[in-house]
Amino acid sequence: MSGVQVEGYNRAPLFRIRIGALMNRKKKINQTLKSKAKKANAKLQSSNKPKYIAKADREALAAEADSESHAVDAVAVNSVTLDSKSAES
């Protein structure tokens, strides 16, 4: 497309700038829409990664599990002594 001369003013470069600006605007809009779609799709995907547990919570769970194991050991020792007493009689 050749430029149109109007009183010594060439309009062709301005025409190209407007199209360039329009293309940049289209590109930006498409880029924004694609990124939003990508984020929405990522939210739908499930992750195999375990949920983060704070250190204080982990220590509390470990202490609770440790106390349970001691309680189970004590019950096991009591049942063994009861069994040995009943076997003796």
C-alpha positions as CSV (number, residue, x, y, z in Angstrom):
1,M,0.0,0.0,0.0
2,S,1.5,3.3,-1.0
3,G,1.4,6.3,1.2
4,V,-1.0,9.0,0.5
5,Q,0.4,12.5,0.3
6,V,-1.7,15.2,2.0
7,E,0.0,18.6,2.1
8,G,3.5,17.1,2.3
9,Y,2.5,14.6,4.9
10,N,2.9,10.9,4.4
11,R,0.2,8.9,6.2
12,A,1.5,5.4,5.5
13,P,3.8,5.2,8.5
14,L,1.0,6.3,10.8
15,F,-1.3,3.7,9.3
16,R,1.3,1.0,10.1
17,I,1.7,2.2,13.6
18,R,-2.0,2.0,14.2
19,I,-2.1,-1.6,12.9
20,G,1.0,-2.4,15.0
21,A,-0.7,-1.0,18.1
22,L,-3.8,-2.9,17.3
23,M,-1.8,-6.1,16.9
24,N,-0.1,-5.5,20.2
25,R,-3.5,-5.0,21.9
26,K,-4.8,-8.2,20.3
27,K,-1.7,-10.0,21.4
28,K,-2.0,-8.8,25.0
29,I,-5.7,-9.7,25.2
30,N,-5.0,-13.2,23.8
31,Q,-2.1,-13.6,26.2
32,T,-4.2,-12.6,29.1
33,L,-7.0,-15.0,28.1
34,K,-4.6,-17.9,27.6
35,S,-3.0,-17.3,31.0
36,K,-6.4,-17.2,32.7
37,A,-7.4,-20.5,31.0
38,K,-4.1,-22.1,31.9
39,K,-4.5,-21.2,35.6
40,A,-8.1,-22.4,35.6
41,N,-7.0,-25.7,34.0
42,A,-4.2,-26.0,36.6
43,K,-6.7,-25.7,39.4
44,L,-8.7,-28.6,38.1
45,Q,-5.7,-30.9,38.1
46,S,-5.2,-32.9,41.3
47,S,-1.8,-33.1,42.9
48,N,-0.1,-36.1,44.4
49,K,1.9,-33.8,46.6
50,P,1.0,-34.3,50.3
51,K,-0.4,-31.3,52.2
52,Y,2.1,-29.3,54.2
53,I,2.1,-30.0,57.9
54,A,3.7,-27.4,60.2
55,K,6.7,-28.5,62.3
56,A,4.8,-27.9,65.6
57,D,2.0,-30.1,64.3
58,R,4.4,-32.8,63.2
59,E,6.0,-32.8,66.6
60,A,2.6,-33.0,68.3
61,L,1.6,-36.0,66.1
62,A,5.0,-37.7,66.8
63,A,4.5,-37.3,70.5
64,E,1.0,-38.6,70.3
65,A,2.1,-41.6,68.3
66,D,4.9,-42.2,70.7
67,S,2.6,-42.1,73.7
68,E,0.2,-44.5,71.9
69,S,3.0,-47.0,71.2
70,H,4.0,-46.9,74.9
71,A,0.4,-47.6,75.9
72,V,0.2,-50.5,73.4
73,D,3.5,-51.9,74.8
74,A,2.1,-51.6,78.4
75,V,-1.1,-53.4,77.3
76,A,1.0,-56.1,75.6
77,V,3.1,-56.6,78.7
78,N,0.0,-56.8,80.9
79,S,-1.6,-59.4,78.6
80,V,1.6,-61.5,78.6
81,T,1.8,-61.5,82.4
82,L,-1.9,-62.4,82.7
83,D,-1.5,-65.2,80.2
84,S,1.5,-66.6,82.1
85,K,-0.4,-66.4,85.4
86,S,-3.4,-68.2,83.9
87,A,-1.0,-70.9,82.4
88,E,0.5,-71.4,85.9
89,S,-2.8,-72.1,87.6
